[in-house]
Amino acid sequence: MPLQVSDYSWQQTESAVFLSVPLRGVSVRDADVFCAENYLKVNFAPFLFEVFLYAPIDDESSQAKIGNDAIVFTLRKREALMWEALSVSGVDKEMMQKIREQSILKAQERAKEATEAKAATRREDQKYALNVMMKIEDEERKKIEQIKENERIKATRELEAWKKQQRKAEEQKGTQREDKLHQQEKQIEEGKKLKHKSFPRNSTTRNLATKGRNSENIFSEKLKEDSIPAPRSIGSIQVNFTPRVFPTALRESRVAEEEEWLHKQAEARRTMNTDIPELSDLKEEEKNPEWLKDKGNKLFATENYLAAINAYNLAIRLNNKIPLLYLNRAACHLKLKNLHKAIEDSSKALELLTPPVPDNANARMKAYVRRGTAFCQLELYVEGLQDYEAALKIDPSNKIVQNDAEKIRNIIQGTEVKS
């Protein structure tokens, strides 16, 4: 039974009431103070002090100071008037209980409104942060696209300049070939004229006189004239050039990352932990992580998720460098609502799926989606949306992931009621 405190002192002005309640050994940690518009209570075991105020006060601006074996209240009046007494007179037990209940209900409603206002403020802050983040990402994407567009324009100009230079070189070669053919024809014509001059038709007497002696020479000259080929006809030669294939720019090449990924995969397959006591009782195929992974996949297909997790656990103990083991175990944990474990396994899979290359793009997208799903089921929607956005960067055309990401945005922005 608490001890009612009746020894107190009070003073007032037109705007405030100053109340001092002596409590031996009172401290901030142990004192329970409740203040409402018409009701004031202090509970400090075994002492109890309560008063039903004469007039309403502003409990939000009122203050209490605890120390020196007393509690001093500064109560702000709602109306500027002098009170006849501190407490209202003629209040029976039923009225006291009613005032207590009304004061508690008002305090609860006010606390509920404060909580809702705080939650609304937090949602607005999250929405603002999300909008800012999306704006920054959009600006970065536009900047990268502009850089790529400038590089493309530059490469196109260089290609056009190279083609123009090649056409000029081809035209110059054609002109040189035509000039050379004309020169050859001219030389042949001049050679024929010289031969006709050296053997005129009106010198038949001289030819007959020397016929017997120089018949061989005349015959040989005739053979020489007949052996000269006719001038070649002028024509055009079609030249087909091999199309030039520009190599991938070094900043966009993924050869180094792909080689690193293949090297890590080969090294992971060679890694094997044989220092497990349970291995002595296993069959030879049960010591193979790939066989255990396939077994876990079959168990997952039959919805035997606990058995699948056991298979993946043993496979990971044998070889903890295979990312698909963690990725598949995360799917099992997601089915069993082990959300924190699903997040942990998805994060470990993403850690092993490096560097990011096209060969592991599908696995990385699944890891982001599974971790994002676990975050959303834990009502961590901002973190979940970030993982879904990362998955969409890998596969922007995935409609299912797009729809799920849009639902998460609606939840964050308060446009969809959570079921």
C-alpha positions as MATLAB code, in Angstrom:
seq = 'MPLQVSDYSWQQTESAVFLSVPLRGVSVRDADVFCAENYLKVNFAPFLFEVFLYAPIDDESSQAKIGNDAIVFTLRKREALMWEALSVSGVDKEMMQKIREQSILKAQERAKEATEAKAATRREDQKYALNVMMKIEDEERKKIEQIKENERIKATRELEAWKKQQRKAEEQKGTQREDKLHQQEKQIEEGKKLKHKSFPRNSTTRNLATKGRNSENIFSEKLKEDSIPAPRSIGSIQVNFTPRVFPTALRESRVAEEEEWLHKQAEARRTMNTDIPELSDLKEEEKNPEWLKDKGNKLFATENYLAAINAYNLAIRLNNKIPLLYLNRAACHLKLKNLHKAIEDSSKALELLTPPVPDNANARMKAYVRRGTAFCQLELYVEGLQDYEAALKIDPSNKIVQNDAEKIRNIIQGTEVKS';
ca = [
       0.000    0.000    0.000;
       1.646    3.294   -1.086;
       2.080    6.180    1.309;
       0.093    9.247    0.239;
       2.190   12.436    0.327;
       0.253   15.384    1.682;
       3.145   17.571    2.794;
       3.748   19.936   -0.128;
       3.915   23.675   -0.778;
       2.791   25.779   -3.725;
       2.791   29.322   -5.009;
       1.225   30.899   -8.061;
       1.204   33.823  -10.419;
      -1.391   34.649  -13.043;
       0.450   32.514  -15.595;
       2.128   29.706  -13.595;
       1.966   27.509  -10.509;
       5.126   26.516   -8.603;
       4.685   23.270   -6.667;
       7.299   21.625   -4.384;
       6.808   17.982   -3.277;
       9.372   16.687   -0.724;
      10.426   13.051   -1.346;
      13.377   11.688    0.591;
      15.978   10.032   -1.664;
      14.130   10.767   -4.898;
      16.133   10.392   -8.146;
      15.443   10.841  -11.834;
      15.938    7.127  -12.501;
      13.390    5.867   -9.939;
      10.710    8.583  -10.023;
       7.641    8.072  -12.260;
       6.053   11.443  -13.133;
       2.793   11.700  -15.088;
       1.359   15.110  -15.996;
      -1.890   15.769  -17.845;
      -4.142   18.761  -18.395;
      -6.105   18.333  -15.116;
      -4.103   15.646  -13.334;
      -0.590   15.317  -11.838;
       0.895   12.156  -10.329;
       4.317   11.237   -8.872;
       5.085    7.620   -8.006;
       8.291    7.027   -6.024;
       8.013    3.781   -4.060;
       6.712    3.642   -1.425;
       5.441    7.246   -1.836;
       2.548    8.370   -4.062;
       1.518   11.956   -4.733;
      -1.402   12.926   -6.945;
      -3.470   16.056   -7.331;
      -6.564   16.906   -9.411;
      -5.748   20.424  -10.551;
      -8.094   23.345  -10.017;
      -7.850   24.509  -13.650;
      -6.306   23.188  -16.886;
      -2.579   23.569  -17.489;
      -0.359   23.339  -20.568;
       1.351   20.048  -19.844;
       3.666   20.304  -22.858;
       5.345   23.509  -21.655;
       5.310   22.557  -17.949;
       8.545   21.386  -16.318;
       9.727   19.237  -13.394;
      13.112   19.343  -11.640;
      14.175   16.381   -9.454;
      16.907   16.671   -6.834;
      17.779   17.572   -3.237;
      15.093   15.208   -1.887;
      12.279   17.054   -3.671;
      10.468   17.510   -7.000;
       9.757   21.090   -8.046;
       7.064   21.588  -10.727;
       6.549   24.657  -12.865;
       2.988   24.344  -14.227;
       1.950   26.760  -16.985;
      -1.695   27.870  -16.790;
      -3.848   27.804  -19.902;
      -5.798   30.880  -18.693;
      -4.250   33.821  -16.831;
      -6.163   33.810  -13.578;
      -5.496   33.203   -9.909;
      -6.546   29.816   -8.506;
      -8.459   29.572   -5.282;
      -6.780   26.264   -4.428;
      -4.283   23.815   -5.986;
      -6.781   20.980   -6.324;
     -10.423   20.977   -7.192;
     -12.751   20.309   -4.267;
     -15.691   17.937   -4.006;
     -14.210   15.151   -6.160;
     -15.388   11.662   -5.245;
     -13.678    8.385   -6.055;
     -15.710    7.772   -9.195;
     -14.826   11.215  -10.554;
     -11.150   10.697   -9.658;
     -11.076    7.389  -11.577;
     -12.759    9.031  -14.550;
     -10.211   11.882  -14.592;
      -7.342    9.387  -14.366;
      -8.667    7.310  -17.272;
      -9.303   10.357  -19.458;
      -5.800   11.678  -18.759;
      -4.221    8.321  -19.650;
      -6.260    8.049  -22.877;
      -5.247   11.561  -23.938;
      -1.593   10.776  -23.196;
      -1.802    7.570  -25.241;
      -3.427    9.362  -28.180;
      -0.768   12.062  -28.044;
       2.007    9.437  -27.956;
       0.401    7.640  -30.899;
       0.228   10.856  -32.903;
       3.868   11.609  -32.077;
       4.891    8.102  -33.201;
       2.951    8.425  -36.453;
       4.417   11.859  -37.086;
       7.907   10.490  -36.462;
       7.265    7.560  -38.818;
       5.918    9.925  -41.479;
       8.995   12.106  -41.111;
      11.232    9.061  -41.428;
       9.405    7.939  -44.566;
       9.755   11.405  -46.068;
      13.470   11.403  -45.267;
      13.872    7.976  -46.880;
      11.886    9.094  -49.918;
      14.023   12.213  -50.235;
      17.234   10.201  -49.882;
      16.008    7.745  -52.524;
      15.127   10.570  -54.922;
      18.522   12.178  -54.394;
      20.293    8.860  -54.982;
      18.280    8.175  -58.143;
      19.007   11.706  -59.377;
      22.739   11.253  -58.797;
      22.705    7.892  -60.595;
      20.759    9.427  -63.495;
      23.300   12.240  -63.803;
      26.173    9.762  -63.722;
      24.488    7.627  -66.387;
      23.919   10.662  -68.608;
      27.550   11.698  -68.158;
      28.780    8.227  -69.158;
      26.432    8.150  -72.155;
      27.700   11.574  -73.251;
      31.311   10.381  -73.015;
      30.463    7.301  -75.088;
      28.639    9.430  -77.646;
      31.648   11.749  -77.955;
      33.945    8.752  -78.413;
      31.617    7.328  -81.061;
      31.524   10.638  -82.961;
      35.304   10.900  -82.782;
      35.772    7.328  -84.066;
      33.273    7.963  -86.895;
      35.129   11.097  -87.967;
      38.457    9.272  -87.923;
      36.954    6.457  -90.016;
      35.516    8.892  -92.566;
      38.866   10.693  -92.821;
      40.646    7.369  -93.350;
      38.169    6.341  -96.080;
      38.614    9.693  -97.818;
      42.385    9.302  -97.718;
      42.110    5.783  -99.175;
      39.897    7.050 -102.040;
      42.405    9.781 -102.860;
      45.271    7.267 -102.864;
      43.279    4.938 -105.154;
      42.503    7.787 -107.564;
      46.188    8.758 -107.689;
      47.201    5.160 -108.441;
      44.598    4.958 -111.253;
      45.870    8.195 -112.774;
      49.471    6.952 -112.620;
      48.497    3.685 -114.345;
      46.713    5.567 -117.145;
      49.718    7.882 -117.655;
      52.024    4.872 -117.834;
      49.821    3.156 -120.464;
      49.735    6.322 -122.592;
      53.528    6.556 -122.426;
      53.905    2.923 -123.502;
      51.546    3.431 -126.475;
      53.422    6.550 -127.509;
      56.771    4.725 -127.380;
      55.401    1.885 -129.534;
      54.065    4.327 -132.154;
      57.409    6.148 -132.294;
      59.240    2.803 -132.732;
      57.052    1.855 -135.710;
      57.663    5.217 -137.412;
      61.449    4.825 -137.075;
      61.364    1.356 -138.666;
      59.292    2.568 -141.643;
      61.792    5.388 -142.270;
      64.792    3.032 -142.268;
      63.193    0.750 -144.998;
      61.497    3.011 -147.691;
      59.323    1.441 -150.428;
      61.077    3.226 -153.418;
      64.414    1.487 -152.742;
      63.484   -1.791 -154.484;
      66.606   -1.788 -156.708;
      68.922   -1.709 -153.766;
      66.927   -4.441 -152.091;
      67.073   -6.685 -155.181;
      70.816   -6.176 -155.493;
      71.428   -7.221 -152.016;
      68.715   -9.837 -151.836;
      70.936  -12.846 -152.016;
      73.367  -11.452 -149.538;
      71.022   -9.983 -146.917;
      67.975  -12.213 -147.182;
      68.560  -13.574 -143.727;
      68.763  -10.111 -142.192;
      65.505   -8.978 -143.844;
      63.747  -12.134 -142.633;
      65.020  -11.668 -139.116;
      63.844   -8.018 -139.073;
      60.393   -9.154 -140.197;
      60.272  -11.677 -137.399;
      61.208   -8.992 -134.926;
      58.371   -6.755 -136.178;
      55.886   -9.623 -135.939;
      57.012  -10.515 -132.388;
      56.143   -7.037 -130.956;
      52.852   -7.401 -129.097;
      49.969   -5.069 -129.730;
      49.248   -2.374 -127.137;
      47.051   -3.498 -124.308;
      43.564   -2.084 -124.164;
      42.773    0.396 -121.415;
      40.659   -1.012 -118.596;
      39.830   -0.491 -114.954;
      40.868   -2.834 -112.163;
      38.412   -3.392 -109.315;
      40.195   -3.414 -105.971;
      38.337   -4.818 -102.966;
      39.760   -3.949  -99.575;
      39.290   -6.118  -96.510;
      36.915   -4.284  -94.148;
      38.737   -2.813  -91.223;
      37.629   -4.127  -87.829;
      38.393   -1.733  -85.030;
      39.608   -3.436  -81.837;
      37.730   -2.958  -78.578;
      39.049    0.000  -76.648;
      41.273   -0.961  -73.738;
      39.004    0.816  -71.232;
      36.021   -1.325  -72.420;
      37.843   -4.626  -72.856;
      36.833   -7.399  -70.436;
      39.554   -9.870  -71.481;
      41.578   -9.368  -68.297;
      38.514   -9.806  -66.051;
      37.374  -12.903  -67.957;
      40.818  -14.477  -67.675;
      40.894  -13.672  -63.948;
      37.416  -15.217  -63.510;
      38.414  -18.411  -65.389;
      41.596  -18.641  -63.326;
      39.613  -18.292  -60.065;
      37.133  -20.954  -61.197;
      39.920  -23.375  -62.065;
      41.639  -22.720  -58.749;
      38.340  -23.158  -56.875;
      37.761  -26.563  -58.473;
      41.219  -27.681  -57.361;
      40.628  -26.539  -53.759;
      39.544  -29.413  -51.538;
      39.388  -29.739  -47.753;
      39.990  -33.369  -46.848;
      40.515  -32.835  -43.105;
      36.903  -33.613  -42.201;
      36.247  -36.489  -39.773;
      32.993  -37.414  -41.511;
      34.764  -38.151  -44.830;
      35.847  -41.608  -43.679;
      32.213  -42.801  -43.656;
      31.281  -41.298  -47.034;
      31.256  -42.922  -50.430;
      33.702  -41.738  -53.030;
      31.109  -39.771  -55.025;
      29.830  -38.153  -51.808;
      33.242  -36.519  -51.376;
      32.733  -34.542  -54.617;
      31.311  -30.991  -54.106;
      29.775  -30.996  -57.597;
      27.922  -34.248  -56.855;
      26.679  -32.785  -53.566;
      25.572  -29.600  -55.355;
      23.527  -31.628  -57.865;
      22.030  -33.634  -55.015;
      21.080  -30.428  -53.192;
      19.454  -29.093  -56.379;
      17.332  -32.246  -56.703;
      16.273  -32.040  -53.053;
      15.372  -28.359  -53.539;
      13.209  -29.299  -56.531;
      11.273  -31.733  -54.300;
      10.849  -28.943  -51.661;
      13.008  -30.826  -49.133;
      14.834  -27.649  -48.172;
      16.442  -28.860  -44.923;
      18.032  -31.854  -46.662;
      19.213  -29.589  -49.490;
      20.854  -27.268  -46.938;
      22.668  -30.250  -45.395;
      24.008  -31.241  -48.825;
      25.188  -27.694  -49.528;
      26.742  -27.459  -46.033;
      28.915  -30.547  -46.622;
      29.860  -29.329  -50.097;
      30.933  -25.966  -48.661;
      33.006  -27.705  -46.001;
      34.759  -29.612  -48.782;
      35.218  -26.532  -50.984;
      34.258  -23.039  -49.794;
      35.290  -21.276  -53.012;
      32.315  -22.283  -55.221;
      29.820  -19.355  -55.333;
      26.848  -21.430  -56.585;
      26.830  -23.428  -53.327;
      26.173  -20.253  -51.309;
      23.701  -18.976  -53.908;
      21.629  -22.198  -53.815;
      21.757  -22.389  -50.014;
      20.476  -18.792  -49.876;
      17.446  -19.908  -51.914;
      16.748  -22.671  -49.360;
      17.033  -20.247  -46.437;
      14.679  -17.875  -48.237;
      12.081  -20.627  -48.544;
      12.437  -21.458  -44.833;
      12.253  -17.730  -43.853;
      15.808  -17.791  -42.462;
      16.161  -14.259  -43.813;
      19.415  -13.233  -42.105;
      21.123  -16.424  -43.304;
      19.784  -15.833  -46.813;
      21.324  -12.336  -46.774;
      24.630  -13.719  -45.495;
      24.840  -16.458  -48.161;
      23.849  -14.072  -50.974;
      26.531  -11.602  -49.874;
      29.144  -14.393  -49.774;
      28.125  -15.511  -53.281;
      28.515  -11.939  -54.577;
      31.921  -11.755  -52.922;
      33.031  -14.880  -54.817;
      31.406  -13.796  -58.117;
      34.206  -11.353  -58.875;
      35.326   -9.891  -61.168;
      31.945   -9.213  -62.831;
      31.980  -10.727  -66.350;
      29.218  -11.905  -68.724;
      29.884  -15.529  -67.707;
      28.704  -14.908  -64.110;
      26.118  -12.186  -64.836;
      23.123  -14.523  -64.349;
      24.421  -15.760  -60.975;
      25.103  -12.207  -59.785;
      21.584  -11.118  -60.753;
      20.066  -14.039  -58.781;
      22.196  -13.176  -55.744;
      21.036   -9.540  -55.803;
      17.373  -10.551  -56.207;
      17.496  -13.106  -53.367;
      19.222  -10.704  -50.994;
      16.820   -7.924  -51.959;
      13.844  -10.248  -51.314;
      15.189  -11.091  -47.853;
      15.674   -7.390  -47.067;
      12.093   -6.609  -48.122;
      10.678   -9.429  -45.988;
      12.564   -7.858  -43.063;
      10.873   -4.531  -44.046;
      14.246   -3.022  -44.997;
      12.794   -1.721  -48.248;
      15.507    0.820  -49.106;
      18.238   -1.847  -48.935;
      16.019   -4.234  -50.904;
      15.420   -1.647  -53.643;
      19.173   -1.057  -53.953;
      19.734   -4.784  -54.633;
      16.877   -4.881  -57.172;
      18.362   -1.836  -58.941;
      21.736   -3.623  -59.065;
      20.021   -6.676  -60.622;
      18.336   -4.465  -63.247;
      21.707   -2.991  -64.225;
      22.793   -6.539  -65.113;
      19.545   -7.460  -66.956;
      17.505   -4.281  -67.701;
      14.928   -6.219  -69.778;
      13.786   -8.528  -66.961;
      10.102   -7.663  -66.548;
       9.633   -9.608  -63.291;
      12.470   -7.756  -61.556;
      11.188   -4.453  -62.971;
       7.684   -5.051  -61.563;
       9.032   -6.094  -58.136;
      11.284   -3.020  -57.990;
       8.321   -0.785  -58.828;
       6.270   -2.369  -56.005;
       9.103   -1.696  -53.541;
       9.266    1.949  -54.663;
       5.532    2.289  -54.094;
       5.896    0.869  -50.580;
       8.739    3.279  -49.784;
       6.802    6.238  -51.141;
       3.714    5.247  -49.154;
       1.461    4.624  -52.187;
       0.842    0.949  -51.470;
      -0.563   -0.564  -48.282;
       1.558   -3.405  -46.963;
      -0.382   -6.665  -46.635;
];
